[in-house]
Amino acid sequence: MAIMEWITIIGIVVANAVTLFIFFINMNIKIAEINQRYISLQKEVTEHKSDNKETFNKIESLLTENKRDNKEDHGKFFDKLETISIQLSNATKTIISNNPK
């Protein structure tokens, strides 16, 4: 092979090596940007959670208090439903026993 062929081959190898090197540098830059965005997003989510934690605790305490306050009313309501159920059952038995076939 002549010297020009060797120079051409070496030039092609060097050009490909430089191209691959630049490609990997660009990929590392893109990966670093994505990691930075991820860290930023994770920080925002953490801040959002901490900002809303107090609100959720207030809502939970309000629901617990409401449940406690309405416990007696719910008991009365279920007692009335039980009374209605017994009356309907008795009325059904009466209708069935008074209706001879």
Secondary structure, DSSP 8 states (H G I E B T S, - for coil): --HHHHHHHHHHHHHHHHHHHHHHHHHHHHHHHHHHHHHHHHHHHHHHHHHHHHHHHHHHHHHHHHHHHHHHHHHHHHHHHHHHHHHHHHHHHHHHHH---
